[in-house]
Amino acid sequence: MQKQRNDKHMPKSINHEKKLWMALSLTSVFIVIELIGSVVSHSLTLLSDAAHLFTDAAALIISITAMRLGRRQADQKRTFGYYRIEILAAAFNASTLFMVAGFIFYMAYKRFFVSSEIHTTSMIIVASIGVVVNFISIQLLKAGSKESLNIKSAYLDSQADLLSSLGVILTAFLIRLTEWQHLDSLMAIGISLWILPRTWLLLKESINILLEGVPEGIELAEISHALLNLPGVSDVHDLHVWALTNGKISLTAHMVIGSDIEKEHNLLAIATDLLEEKFNVTHSTIQIETTQCYGNAKLHL
């Protein structure tokens, strides 16, 4: 039955993936256009916006990877599957973006001491192309954003990109109006500062997953207390919670119960359902004990 359900949803998943590929292709082409435009126009704003688009292209790649890996079965060498590839990619992209932001800050600092004429016409042309590209991406992803968190994330990113492109156009017109070339550097710094908080959160979350830390929003004490409140449970220890990737939380624990063996299987099913419904734990392994048997790692909650 499970296989049939997966097959039923497969066409929809593949359709979403095709739209993500189309959005990624448009975004990647425009990144190249912006990089060329930043050189031609001497605009740091275009360069920083290209860096912003790079974060969104990375997010699209991660979304596509997640969809593909979600359809790939675990094997004898990767018993948990290939989900961590997505996290490795996210950590790499976040680290790269910190370096790009640092480079933009450095260039903006130098620009304050060296006069450089900004070609606003090139800025407006390139940013206008960006408005069109992002509008198309929004339309491609709009329907799927209501059905998939991955698509929704990419959809919101495209909306932010559209606003960013409009910001570049506004900066170009203000430079024309005031003839103050430093507006370009200030806007570049502003876009970089806009990128950094999201980049930091992405890197922080990725590192936490790679270190098998407790997922964001999960409290071990709450899980322990919930299990202890089950009938017949006298102790919970060796409790470990981690995530393979976003939304795939795993748990292992030892539960001490009375010597009534008849209730053991019932209790295990109840505990598993509780963990999934209340804490979104998708994979749990619980060892039932009738006497305490602490391992080397002892956790007091």
GUMARZA-459082 format. One record per residue: residue number from 1; residue in three letters; chain; x, y, z of N, C-alpha, C, O in turn. Coordinates in steps of 0.05 Angstrom, whole numbers, m for minus. Layout:
N
 pos code unit     nu     nv     nw    cau    cav    caw     cu     cv     cw     ou     ov     ow
 NUM  ALA    A      X      Y      Z      X      Y      Z      X      Y      Z      X      Y      Z
...
END
This chain:
301
 pos code unit     nu     nv     nw    cau    cav    caw     cu     cv     cw     ou     ov     ow
   1  MET    A     16    m24      0      0      0      0     17     25      0     11     45    m14
   2  GLN    A     39     25     16     56     49     17     68     55    m10     69     78    m18
   3  LYS    A     77     34    m24     89     38    m51     69     51    m70     76     68    m86
   4  GLN    A     44     42    m68     23     53    m85     18     83    m80     14     99    m98
   5  ARG    A     19     90    m54     15    119    m47     38    136    m58     33    157    m69
   6  ASN    A     63    126    m56     86    140    m66     84    144    m96     90    165   m107
   7  ASP    A     76    122   m110     73    123   m139     52    143   m148     54    157   m168
   8  LYS    A     31    145   m132      8    163   m138     18    192   m138      9    208   m154
   9  HIS    A     35    199   m118     44    226   m115     68    232   m132     77    255   m133
  10  MET    A     80    212   m145    104    216   m161    101    236   m183    118    254   m186
  11  PRO    A     80    235   m200     77    254   m222     77    283   m212     89    300   m225
  12  LYS    A     63    288   m190     61    316   m179     89    325   m171     97    348   m176
  13  SER    A    104    307   m158    131    314   m149    149    320   m173    165    339   m172
  14  ILE    A    147    304   m194    163    308   m218    156    335   m231    173    349   m241
  15  ASN    A    130    341   m232    121    367   m243    132    390   m228    141    410   m240
  16  HIS    A    132    388   m201    144    409   m184    173    412   m190    184    434   m191
  17  GLU    A    187    389   m193    215    390   m199    222    404   m225    241    419   m227
  18  LYS    A    205    399   m245    209    411   m271    207    442   m269    223    456   m281
  19  LYS    A    188    451   m253    185    480   m250    208    492   m234    217    514   m240
  20  LEU    A    219    477   m215    242    486   m200    266    488   m219    282    506   m217
  21  TRP    A    269    468   m237    291    468   m257    289    493   m275    308    506   m281
  22  MET    A    264    499   m283    260    522   m301    267    548   m286    280    566   m297
  23  ALA    A    259    550   m260    266    574   m244    296    576   m240    307    597   m241
  24  LEU    A    308    553   m235    337    552   m231    352    561   m257    372    576   m255
  25  SER    A    343    552   m280    355    559   m305    354    589   m310    373    602   m318
  26  LEU    A    330    600   m305    326    629   m308    344    645   m289    357    664   m297
  27  THR    A    345    636   m264    361    650   m244    390    648   m251    404    668   m248
  28  SER    A    400    625   m259    428    621   m266    437    639   m289    458    651   m288
  29  VAL    A    420    640   m310    426    657   m333    427    686   m324    445    701   m333
  30  PHE    A    408    694   m307    408    722   m299    432    729   m281    441    752   m281
  31  ILE    A    441    710   m265    465    715   m249    489    722   m267    504    741   m261
  32  VAL    A    492    707   m288    513    713   m308    510    741   m319    529    756   m322
  33  ILE    A    484    747   m327    479    774   m338    486    796   m318    497    816   m326
  34  GLU    A    478    792   m293    484    812   m272    514    815   m268    524    837   m264
  35  LEU    A    529    793   m268    558    794   m264    571    810   m287    588    827   m282
  36  ILE    A    562    805   m311    572    820   m334    564    849   m332    580    867   m337
  37  GLY    A    539    854   m324    528    881   m321    543    896   m299    548    920   m302
  38  SER    A    551    883   m278    566    896   m256    593    906   m266    603    927   m257
  39  VAL    A    605    890   m284    632    898   m295    629    921   m314    644    940   m313
  40  VAL    A    608    920   m331    604    941   m351    596    967   m338    606    988   m346
  41  SER    A    579    966   m318    568    990   m306    585   1000   m282    580   1022   m272
  42  HIS    A    604    983   m273    620    989   m249    603    990   m224    609   1005   m205
  43  SER    A    581    976   m224    561    977   m202    565    954   m182    563    931   m189
  44  LEU    A    571    962   m157    572    942   m135    544    932   m128    541    910   m118
  45  THR    A    524    949   m133    496    941   m127    489    916   m143    476    898   m133
  46  LEU    A    496    916   m169    490    893   m186    506    869   m176    495    846   m177
  47  LEU    A    531    873   m168    547    851   m158    535    839   m133    534    814   m130
  48  SER    A    526    856   m114    514    846    m90    487    832    m95    480    813    m82
  49  ASP    A    472    842   m115    447    830   m122    452    802   m134    436    784   m131
  50  ALA    A    474    800   m150    481    774   m161    488    754   m139    481    731   m141
  51  ALA    A    501    764   m117    506    747    m94    480    738    m81    477    716    m72
  52  HIS    A    461    758    m79    435    751    m68    421    729    m85    410    711    m74
  53  LEU    A    423    732   m111    411    712   m129    425    685   m126    413    664   m129
  54  PHE    A    451    686   m120    466    661   m116    455    646    m93    454    621    m93
  55  THR    A    447    660    m71    434    646    m48    409    632    m57    403    610    m48
  56  ASP    A    393    646    m74    368    634    m83    372    611   m102    358    591   m102
  57  ALA    A    393    613   m119    400    591   m137    408    567   m120    401    544   m126
  58  ALA    A    423    572    m99    432    550    m81    408    537    m68    406    513    m65
  59  ALA    A    388    554    m59    364    544    m47    348    526    m66    337    506    m59
  60  LEU    A    347    535    m92    333    519   m112    347    492   m117    334    472   m119
  61  ILE    A    374    493   m117    389    467   m120    383    449    m97    379    425   m101
  62  ILE    A    383    460    m73    377    444    m49    349    432    m50    345    409    m43
  63  SER    A    330    449    m59    302    439    m62    300    416    m82    287    396    m77
  64  ILE    A    314    419   m105    313    398   m125    327    373   m114    317    350   m118
  65  THR    A    349    377   m100    363    354    m88    346    339    m68    344    315    m68
  66  ALA    A    332    355    m52    314    343    m32    292    326    m45    286    304    m35
  67  MET    A    281    336    m67    260    321    m81    271    296    m93    258    274    m91
  68  ARG    A    294    297   m105    306    273   m117    314    253    m96    309    229   m100
  69  LEU    A    326    262    m75    334    244    m54    310    231    m40    311    208    m30
  70  GLY    A    289    247    m39    264    236    m27    253    212    m42    239    196    m31
  71  ARG    A    261    210    m67    252    187    m84    273    165    m85    268    143    m97
  72  ARG    A    296    170    m73    317    150    m75    318    132    m49    317    143    m27
  73  GLN    A    319    107    m53    317     88    m31    344     85    m17    365     89    m30
  74  ALA    A    344     80      9    368     73     24    379     47     13    365     30      2
  75  ASP    A    406     43     16    418     19      7    436      7     29    435     16     51
  76  GLN    A    451    m14     22    467    m28     42    490    m11     53    499    m16     75
  77  LYS    A    498      9     38    520     26     48    510     52     60    524     64     76
  78  ARG    A    486     61     52    474     86     63    447     78     74    426     83     62
  79  THR    A    447     67     98    422     56    110    403     79    117    379     74    119
  80  PHE    A    412    103    120    395    126    126    389    141    100    375    162    101
  81  GLY    A    399    132     78    394    146     53    415    167     48    437    167     59
  82  TYR    A    408    186     30    427    206     21    420    235     28    428    254     15
  83  TYR    A    404    238     49    393    264     56    415    284     65    412    308     61
  84  ARG    A    437    274     76    458    292     86    472    308     64    484    328     69
  85  ILE    A    470    298     39    482    312     16    470    340     14    484    360      9
  86  GLU    A    444    342     19    430    367     19    441    387     40    445    410     34
  87  ILE    A    447    376     63    458    393     85    486    402     79    494    424     85
  88  LEU    A    502    384     68    530    391     61    530    413     40    546    432     42
  89  ALA    A    512    411     21    510    432      0    502    459     12    512    480      5
  90  ALA    A    483    458     31    474    482     44    496    495     60    499    520     59
  91  ALA    A    512    479     75    534    490     91    555    502     73    566    523     79
  92  PHE    A    561    489     50    581    499     32    572    526     20    587    545     18
  93  ASN    A    547    527     11    536    551     m1    537    575     19    544    597     12
  94  ALA    A    529    569     44    528    590     64    557    601     69    561    625     72
  95  SER    A    576    583     71    604    591     76    614    608     53    628    628     57
  96  THR    A    607    600     28    616    615      5    604    643      5    617    663     m2
  97  LEU    A    578    645     13    565    671     13    577    691     33    577    715     29
  98  PHE    A    586    680     56    600    697     75    625    710     62    631    734     67
  99  MET    A    639    694     47    663    704     34    656    725     13    669    745     10
 100  VAL    A    634    720     m2    625    739    m23    617    765    m10    624    787    m20
 101  ALA    A    602    763     12    593    787     26    617    803     36    617    828     35
 102  GLY    A    637    789     47    661    802     56    676    817     34    686    839     37
 103  PHE    A    676    805     10    689    817    m13    674    842    m21    686    863    m28
 104  ILE    A    647    841    m21    631    865    m28    635    887     m8    637    911    m16
 105  PHE    A    636    881     18    642    902     38    669    915     33    671    939     35
 106  TYR    A    688    899     26    715    909     21    715    928     m3    727    949     m3
 107  MET    A    702    919    m25    701    935    m49    685    961    m44    693    982    m54
 108  ALA    A    664    959    m29    648    983    m23    665   1003     m6    663   1027    m11
 109  TYR    A    680    993     12    698   1010     29    718   1024     11    723   1048     14
 110  LYS    A    730   1010     m8    750   1022    m26    737   1043    m44    749   1064    m50
 111  ARG    A    712   1038    m52    698   1057    m70    694   1084    m57    692   1105    m71
 112  PHE    A    692   1085    m30    688   1110    m16    712   1129    m19    710   1153    m14
 113  PHE    A    735   1117    m26    760   1133    m28    769   1137    m57    788   1152    m62
 114  VAL    A    756   1122    m75    764   1124   m103    738   1130   m119    719   1115   m118
 115  SER    A    738   1152   m133    715   1159   m149    712   1141   m173    732   1135   m187
 116  SER    A    688   1131   m178    683   1113   m200    656   1119   m212    635   1119   m198
 117  GLU    A    655   1125   m237    630   1133   m250    612   1108   m255    621   1089   m268
 118  ILE    A    588   1109   m245    569   1087   m248    552   1092   m273    541   1113   m277
 119  HIS    A    551   1071   m290    535   1073   m315    507   1064   m308    500   1040   m309
 120  THR    A    490   1083   m302    463   1077   m292    445   1064   m313    427   1049   m307
 121  THR    A    450   1070   m338    434   1058   m360    437   1028   m360    418   1013   m362
 122  SER    A    462   1019   m357    467    990   m356    454    977   m332    442    956   m334
 123  MET    A    455    992   m309    442    982   m285    412    978   m289    400    958   m282
 124  ILE    A    399    998   m301    370    997   m305    363    975   m324    343    961   m320
 125  ILE    A    378    971   m346    372    950   m365    374    923   m353    356    906   m356
 126  VAL    A    396    918   m338    401    892   m325    380    887   m304    369    865   m303
 127  ALA    A    374    907   m287    354    903   m266    326    898   m277    311    884   m266
 128  SER    A    320    911   m300    294    907   m313    291    879   m323    270    867   m321
 129  ILE    A    313    868   m333    313    839   m341    307    822   m316    293    803   m318
 130  GLY    A    320    830   m293    315    816   m268    286    816   m260    276    796   m250
 131  VAL    A    273    839   m263    244    841   m256    228    820   m273    211    806   m262
 132  VAL    A    234    819   m299    220    800   m316    225    771   m309    207    755   m307
 133  VAL    A    251    765   m304    259    737   m297    246    729   m271    235    707   m269
 134  ASN    A    246    746   m251    235    739   m225    204    738   m226    192    721   m212
 135  PHE    A    192    754   m243    163    752   m246    155    725   m258    136    713   m250
 136  ILE    A    171    716   m278    165    690   m291    169    668   m270    153    649   m269
 137  SER    A    190    670   m254    195    650   m233    172    648   m213    164    627   m205
 138  ILE    A    162    672   m205    140    673   m187    115    659   m198    102    643   m184
 139  GLN    A    109    664   m224     86    651   m236     90    620   m238     71    605   m236
 140  LEU    A    115    612   m244    121    583   m246    117    569   m219    107    546   m218
 141  LEU    A    124    582   m197    124    569   m171     99    574   m154     95    562   m133
 142  LYS    A     82    592   m164     59    601   m148     40    578   m140     34    575   m117
 143  ALA    A     33    561   m160     14    539   m154     26    519   m135     14    510   m116
 144  GLY    A     51    511   m140     65    491   m124     71    500    m96     75    484    m78
 145  SER    A     72    527    m91     78    537    m64     57    530    m44     62    531    m20
 146  LYS    A     33    524    m53     11    516    m35     12    487    m27     m3    478    m10
 147  GLU    A     29    471    m41     30    442    m37     57    433    m26     58    410    m15
 148  SER    A     78    448    m28    104    439    m20    120    462     m6    120    485    m16
 149  LEU    A    132    455     17    148    475     32    173    483     16    181    506     16
 150  ASN    A    184    464      1    207    470    m16    200    490    m37    214    510    m41
 151  ILE    A    177    486    m50    168    505    m71    161    532    m58    167    553    m70
 152  LYS    A    149    531    m35    141    556    m22    166    573    m15    165    597    m19
 153  SER    A    187    560     m6    212    574      0    223    588    m25    231    611    m24
 154  ALA    A    224    573    m47    234    584    m72    216    606    m82    225    626    m93
 155  TYR    A    190    603    m78    170    623    m86    175    650    m71    174    671    m83
 156  LEU    A    179    648    m45    183    672    m29    210    685    m36    213    709    m36
 157  ASP    A    230    668    m42    256    679    m51    254    695    m77    266    716    m80
 158  SER    A    237    685    m95    233    699   m121    220    726   m116    226    745   m130
 159  GLN    A    201    726    m97    189    752    m91    209    772    m80    208    795    m87
 160  ALA    A    227    762    m63    248    779    m51    267    789    m73    276    812    m73
 161  ASP    A    273    771    m93    290    779   m115    277    801   m132    291    819   m141
 162  LEU    A    251    799   m136    237    819   m151    240    846   m138    245    867   m151
 163  LEU    A    236    847   m111    239    872    m96    268    882    m98    273    907   m100
 164  SER    A    287    864    m97    316    871    m99    322    884   m126    336    905   m127
 165  SER    A    311    873   m147    315    884   m174    303    912   m176    314    930   m189
 166  LEU    A    279    916   m164    267    942   m164    284    962   m148    285    986   m154
 167  GLY    A    297    952   m127    315    968   m111    339    978   m127    348   1000   m124
 168  VAL    A    349    960   m144    372    968   m162    363    990   m181    378   1009   m185
 169  ILE    A    339    987   m192    329   1007   m211    326   1034   m197    333   1055   m207
 170  LEU    A    315   1033   m172    311   1058   m156    338   1071   m151    341   1095   m153
 171  THR    A    358   1055   m144    385   1065   m138    396   1079   m163    408   1101   m161
 172  ALA    A    393   1067   m186    403   1079   m211    390   1106   m217    404   1125   m224
 173  PHE    A    364   1108   m212    350   1133   m217    359   1154   m197    362   1178   m204
 174  LEU    A    364   1146   m172    373   1165   m151    401   1175   m157    407   1198   m153
 175  ILE    A    418   1158   m168    445   1166   m176    443   1186   m198    458   1206   m199
 176  ARG    A    426   1181   m217    422   1200   m239    412   1227   m229    420   1248   m238
 177  LEU    A    394   1226   m209    381   1250   m199    400   1266   m182    401   1291   m184
 178  THR    A    415   1253   m165    433   1267   m146    462   1268   m155    477   1285   m145
 179  GLU    A    469   1251   m174    497   1248   m183    516   1240   m160    540   1245   m161
 180  TRP    A    505   1228   m139    521   1219   m117    528   1189   m122    511   1172   m116
 181  GLN    A    552   1184   m131    560   1157   m139    561   1137   m116    558   1113   m120
 182  HIS    A    565   1147    m92    568   1130    m68    542   1116    m61    541   1097    m45
 183  LEU    A    519   1125    m73    494   1110    m68    496   1081    m77    483   1064    m65
 184  ASP    A    512   1076    m98    515   1049   m107    528   1032    m86    519   1009    m81
 185  SER    A    549   1042    m73    563   1027    m52    545   1022    m28    545   1000    m17
 186  LEU    A    529   1042    m21    511   1040      2    490   1019     m3    483   1003     15
 187  MET    A    479   1019    m28    459    999    m35    471    971    m35    457    952    m27
 188  ALA    A    496    969    m45    509    943    m45    512    932    m17    508    908    m12
 189  ILE    A    520    949      2    523    941     30    496    933     41    494    914     56
 190  GLY    A    475    949     34    448    943     44    439    915     35    427    900     51
 191  ILE    A    443    908     10    435    882      0    451    860     13    440    839     20
 192  SER    A    477    865     17    494    845     31    485    840     59    484    817     69
 193  LEU    A    478    862     73    468    859    101    441    845    102    435    831    121
 194  TRP    A    426    848     80    401    833     79    405    803     75    390    787     85
 195  ILE    A    427    796     61    433    768     56    443    754     81    436    731     87
 196  LEU    A    461    768     96    476    756    118    459    742    139    466    719    147
 197  PRO    A    438    754    150    423    740    171    412    713    162    413    693    176
 198  ARG    A    401    712    138    390    687    127    413    667    122    410    643    127
 199  THR    A    436    677    113    459    660    108    469    648    134    476    624    136
 200  TRP    A    470    665    155    479    655    182    460    634    193    469    614    203
 201  LEU    A    434    638    190    415    618    200    418    592    185    416    570    197
 202  LEU    A    422    594    158    426    570    142    451    555    151    450    530    154
 203  LEU    A    473    569    155    498    556    164    495    544    191    504    522    196
 204  LYS    A    483    559    210    479    550    237    462    524    238    469    505    252
 205  GLU    A    440    524    223    423    500    222    437    476    209    434    454    218
 206  SER    A    453    482    188    467    461    174    488    448    192    490    423    194
 207  ILE    A    503    465    206    524    454    224    511    438    247    521    417    255
 208  ASN    A    489    448    257    475    434    279    466    406    270    468    387    285
 209  ILE    A    456    404    245    448    378    234    472    360    230    471    336    237
 210  LEU    A    494    371    219    518    355    214    530    345    241    542    323    241
 211  LEU    A    527    361    262    538    352    288    518    335    303    522    328    326
 212  GLU    A    495    329    290    474    313    302    463    325    328    458    312    347
 213  GLY    A    461    352    327    450    366    349    420    364    350    407    354    331
 214  VAL    A    408    372    372    379    370    375    367    391    356    375    414    356
 215  PRO    A    347    383    339    336    401    320    323    425    333    313    424    355
 216  GLU    A    322    447    318    310    472    327    281    467    334    266    455    319
 217  GLY    A    272    477    357    245    475    366    239    450    382    216    446    391
 218  ILE    A    259    432    385    255    408    400    268    411    428    291    419    429
 219  GLU    A    253    404    449    264    405    476    265    377    487    244    363    489
 220  LEU    A    289    367    494    292    340    505    275    336    530    263    315    534
 221  ALA    A    274    356    547    259    354    572    229    349    566    216    334    580
 222  GLU    A    219    363    546    190    359    539    185    330    529    165    318    537
 223  ILE    A    203    320    513    200    293    503    202    273    526    185    254    528
 224  SER    A    221    277    543    225    259    566    200    259    584    191    238    592
 225  HIS    A    190    283    590    166    284    607    142    272    594    125    259    607
 226  ALA    A    139    275    568    116    263    553    117    233    555     97    220    558
 227  LEU    A    141    221    552    144    192    554    140    183    582    128    161    586
 228  LEU    A    149    198    602    146    190    630    117    191    638    109    177    657
 229  ASN    A    101    207    625     72    208    631     56    185    620     32    182    626
 230  LEU    A     69    168    603     55    145    593     51    124    616     68    122    633
 231  PRO    A     29    110    616     23     91    638     45     69    640     51     56    620
 232  GLY    A     55     65    664     74     44    669    103     51    665    120     35    672
 233  VAL    A    109     75    654    137     84    650    148     97    675    136    116    685
 234  SER    A    170     86    685    182     97    710    207    113    705    215    128    722
 235  ASP    A    219    109    681    244    124    676    249    124    646    242    106    631
 236  VAL    A    262    146    637    270    149    609    300    158    610    306    178    622
 237  HIS    A    317    144    596    345    151    595    357    145    567    344    134    550
 238  ASP    A    383    152    564    396    148    538    379    159    515    376    147    494
 239  LEU    A    368    183    520    351    196    501    368    213    481    383    231    490
 240  HIS    A    366    207    456    381    222    435    361    230    413    346    213    403
 241  VAL    A    363    255    405    346    265    383    364    280    363    380    297    371
 242  TRP    A    361    274    337    377    288    317    360    288    291    339    276    289
 243  ALA    A    371    301    271    357    303    245    376    294    223    400    301    222
 244  LEU    A    366    278    204    381    271    180    382    295    161    403    300    149
 245  THR    A    360    309    160    358    333    144    333    347    154    320    338    173
 246  ASN    A    326    370    142    302    385    152    277    367    150    271    356    129
 247  GLY    A    263    366    173    237    352    173    240    322    176    219    308    177
 248  LYS    A    264    311    179    267    282    183    282    278    210    306    275    211
 249  ILE    A    266    278    231    277    276    259    277    247    268    257    232    264
 250  SER    A    299    239    280    302    212    290    306    213    320    316    233    331
 251  LEU    A    299    191    333    302    189    363    308    161    371    298    142    360
 252  THR    A    325    159    392    330    133    405    327    139    435    335    160    445
 253  ALA    A    317    119    450    313    122    478    309     95    492    302     76    479
 254  HIS    A    315     94    518    309     71    535    286     79    553    287    100    566
 255  MET    A    266     62    555    244     67    574    242     44    593    241     20    586
 256  VAL    A    241     50    619    239     30    640    210     28    648    197     48    654
 257  ILE    A    199      3    647    171     m2    655    170    m24    676    190    m35    683
 258  GLY    A    146    m29    685    142    m51    704    146    m78    690    153    m79    666
 259  SER    A    142    m99    704    148   m126    693    124   m138    678    124   m162    672
 260  ASP    A    103   m122    673     80   m132    659     86   m132    628     82   m113    614
 261  ILE    A     96   m155    619    105   m158    591     81   m155    571     86   m147    549
 262  GLU    A     57   m161    580     34   m160    562     29   m132    551     19   m128    529
 263  LYS    A     37   m112    567     32    m84    558     54    m73    542     52    m50    531
 264  GLU    A     76    m88    539    100    m76    526     95    m67    498    102    m45    491
 265  HIS    A     84    m84    481     80    m77    453     60    m54    449     63    m37    432
 266  ASN    A     39    m55    466     19    m33    466     33     m6    472     28     14    459
 267  LEU    A     49     m7    492     63     18    501     82     28    480     84     52    476
 268  LEU    A     95     10    466    114     18    445     99     32    423    109     52    412
 269  ALA    A     76     22    415     60     34    394     50     61    402     50     80    386
 270  ILE    A     41     63    428     31     89    438     53    110    438     49    133    431
 271  ALA    A     77    101    448    100    120    449    108    129    421    114    153    418
 272  THR    A    108    111    402    116    118    375     96    138    363    104    158    350
 273  ASP    A     70    133    367     50    152    356     52    179    370     49    200    357
 274  LEU    A     57    179    396     60    204    411     83    221    400     80    245    396
 275  LEU    A    105    208    395    129    222    385    124    234    358    133    256    352
 276  GLU    A    110    219    341    105    229    314     85    252    313     89    272    300
 277  GLU    A     64    249    329     42    269    328     50    295    343     43    316    333
 278  LYS    A     63    292    366     69    316    382     95    329    375     98    353    377
 279  PHE    A    115    313    368    142    324    363    153    320    335    175    327    329
 280  ASN    A    136    309    317    143    306    289    168    288    286    184    292    267
 281  VAL    A    171    268    303    193    249    301    186    228    281    167    212    285
 282  THR    A    200    227    258    192    209    236    204    181    239    195    162    226
 283  HIS    A    225    178    256    238    152    259    247    149    288    264    165    297
 284  SER    A    235    130    302    242    127    331    249     97    336    237     79    326
 285  THR    A    269     94    353    277     67    363    277     68    393    294     82    405
 286  ILE    A    259     53    405    256     54    435    262     26    446    250      6    437
 287  GLN    A    280     25    465    286      0    479    270     m1    505    273     17    522
 288  ILE    A    254    m22    508    238    m25    533    254    m42    552    265    m63    546
 289  GLU    A    256    m32    577    271    m46    598    254    m49    623    236    m33    629
 290  THR    A    258    m70    638    244    m74    663    262    m66    687    252    m63    709
 291  THR    A    288    m62    682    307    m51    702    324    m31    688    329    m32    664
 292  GLN    A    333    m11    704    350     10    692    377     m2    683    389    m18    697
 293  CYS    A    385      7    660    410     m3    648    424     20    634    423     21    609
 294  TYR    A    436     38    649    448     62    637    473     54    622    489     38    630
 295  GLY    A    476     68    599    501     64    584    521     84    593    519     97    614
 296  ASN    A    542     87    577    563    106    584    553    135    583    561    152    599
 297  ALA    A    536    141    563    526    168    561    501    171    577    480    160    571
 298  LYS    A    502    185    599    480    188    618    469    216    617    484    235    621
 299  LEU    A    444    220    611    432    246    607    411    251    629    392    235    630
 300  HIS    A    414    271    645    395    278    665    377    301    655    388    321    647
 301  LEU    A    351    297    657    333    318    648    315    326    671    297    343    668
END
